[in-house]
Amino acid sequence: MAPIPGTPYHIYAIVNGEKAYLGFSIISIPISPKFYTIVGYRSINNPRVTAWTFTPMGGDDVKLYSTEHPRAAVAARGSPVVASEGAADILRPLMDEPNAYSISGVSSGVEKQFWTLPPADTITQLRTRPFNGHPNEVFYLEFAVM
């Protein structure tokens, strides 16, 4: 089941195999036939978080990943967050994974982040990680497509 555009979602983290509610929601917004923008507000910082599960409010879990990605994303510190189709320009293929891409961005003072992804029903892996141990500064969102 893919996320439904315009629907609020609870967001969970998988921490050491346990699902932990992070206390905020996201909205999946279609911006073109090929891309979705996910708007999120982080409420906690947890360096152990390695995978996300998106759950429609009142619905069943929507797992957008299968396993933790084997390779960390590589991106320059301070890469801008782009909430438009132009974000496709910063999708970087990972050399070890021909079907995996990474997108990077900097959170603002209110920790508002915009991520642009491929069609939601093609996502098989999704995770974030902090940059140099500073989760308030730079996040990487990693995913693989079928």
Summary of the structure (lengths in Angstrom):
residues: 146
radius of gyration: 13.8
end to end distance: 14.5
largest distance: 38.9
contacts: 431
relative contact order: 0.22
helix: 6%
strand: 51%
